[in-house]
Amino acid sequence: MTLSLPLRRIVPFLTGILLATVAFADVKLPAIISDHMVLEKTGKVPIWGKADPGEEVTVTLGGQSVKAKAGTDGRWMTALNLKDSPTGPFEMTVEGKNKLALSDVLVGEVWIASGQSNMVWVLRETTGGAAEVAQSANPLLRQFHVKLVASPESLDDTEGQWVAASPETSGDFCATGYYFAKKLQNELKVPVGLVQTSWGGTPVEAWTSVEAIDSVPDLKAARARLWTADKEYPAKKKAFVEGMDSWVKESAREDKPVADPSAYAGLDVSQDGWIPVAIPGAVTAPGLPEAGAVWLRKDVTVSKNGDILQLTLPVDGYDSVYWNGTLIKQTTYRNFPGTGYVRKYNISPDRINEGRNVLAIRLYEPVAAAKFTGAPLANVSSLAGTWLAKAEFAFPAVDAQKSASAPRAPAMPPNPNQVASYLYNGMISPILPYAMRGVIWYQGETNADRAWQYRTAFPLLITDWHKQWNQGDFPFYFCQLANFMGKKSEPSESSWAELREAQSQALKLPNTGQAVLIDIGEAADIHPKNKKDAGERLARIALAKDYGRKIPFSGPVYQSMKVEGGKIRLAFTHSDGGLVAKPLPATYDVKTIAGKTAPLVRNSPNSELEGFAICGADHKWVWGDAKIDGDSVVVWSDKVPAPVAVRYAWADNPTCNLYNKAGLPAAPFRTDNDPAVTKDAVY
């Protein structure tokens, strides 16, 4: 056969074939197996990658060579025995038809650091972070940061690189993991590697494999619903936009550019013609059109303190948001994600005036009046109440049939990082089966409203990871949620307390441990800036349970109770050195990044111990007086002559002060089994 293609087309064509062939033939490694990595000092360290089907691959490190052959899918895997290996550094070579040389490879201890934003939180943004970063040079402490990827498919690689701690790099290390690794490294005198794979605001279900999720009927149904919604959304959104494009043209209801936004959104605008309306609710009032363009404005008083102001606008409509006359963002039907979308806009400090500011919203209403489905907020302060409204223009009326034919926006798709198994697929699967000693975990805030279900979902994740890694029941140590939100003057129910209880129940699983953080939180900040205690308390668990150090690693843990007349006696484990009533400070942290504190009001001012509540058979809880008596605590109240149950630190942000002499706080607990307030909340 004779080729008739011009030479200028043949050469690139053949070159492309050659390059593709070479690329496929080259031995390839996943991103986590790369320069500067830390390998676990153990007898089986998997090394894997891709090559030509049937290609033989040789891996060499420190005089040890192992071989593998690529399967029909081009994948290969072998393992090094590093149980007796020195720490290095080494060069590791991987050779098939090509040869890769990885430099500065260390052998030591590897830990996976995972969870949500409190594990993400970086060192430079913590209490004492700047000073710590400045002195952080440590070539034996390294981190690999897994790229944020949510995927419906199980991925076999990620992006990232191993980085050694230094003043130039460690500011971006996850702070809890950094302090954990630093304490281990200082104590063990070996390299420590962190694999940081976390994503803020994520539920535990997103980190669990499909196989595990589908083993629980309720979770399987939720996963199927979310996966279907995610898959179908793009087509529904496309159809909606195309339909609206046609409908507004046919109905003569296309939006018009506003001639002078400052006439409606400026700081100083005459109130003539403006009509008061009540928000939340529909933006309707005599003098406002049923469809058209309507402006809303409201004065907002703000203290200029250097903080970002977050606006939350639960509006059903298409809005352009102005702050002090400047457009912040516009939402049209083309970029509108779908029903249920709540706008959140950050106003930078340089745009904020001390005192009076003006929030203005232009609402384009092609079909009907817009509606606020909830109260707008500025940070946590409600902006509900009276706003001023003014029509920019009105659309001519259309008949009911035409109005009813307007396309309806699809429901918002699930946020990919909220979908069951998506983060497992995108951020755990790509690093399997990298050899490691164990996992540290800081997550639960996103699950707090479903705390009862967390009793199932959290142990499910732990056992799932044990199975997927195929390294036995490796250590899994986690942070219990810190204290957060406002103080309560009376005992009450708490979803956060229930989530902490669910976390404590996971200690029934083998090789688990819990770092209690009930004393480091901040009332107005879900991200406590004290990550040093969090990391070091996790490290104490590892040092004691995995590395043979004879040190206390837990605060007091409730063991049993006994009613003695009008009092209840409580027994504890982990009272190392004895129980202690730690002196309470005069203030508590509200937001340390802004230097905010508040006076601490004692609930039981005459009691040695704070944080205990007690009840009788009526289960009406009151604050109790409590004192340490040897290795136990005695609790009572004159209001409860026949007590039946006790709770400790059972609140979002409890005031509590029971410790052991090692300085570790007691874990919150309850002796009752009253119905959980979150029992009916499901994923």
PyMOL commands that set and color helices and strands:
alter all, ss='L'
color gray80, all
select helices_A, chain A and resi 7-25+117-120+123-125+129-134+170-172+175-188+204-207+210-213+217-250+262-265+349-351+400-404+416-418+422-431+445-469+495-508+532-545+592-594
alter helices_A, ss='H'
color red, helices_A
select strands_A, chain A and resi 38-40+45-50+56-61+64-69+75-80+90-95+99-115+138-145+162-165+192-198+275-279+281-282+292-302+309-313+315-316+318-323+326-330+343-347+355-365+371-372+377-378+381-382+385-394+438-442+476-479+512-515+557-564+567-573+579-581+587-591+596-599+612-615+622-623+625-629+632-636+645-648+658-660+669-670
alter strands_A, ss='S'
color yellow, strands_A
deselect
rebuild
show_as cartoon
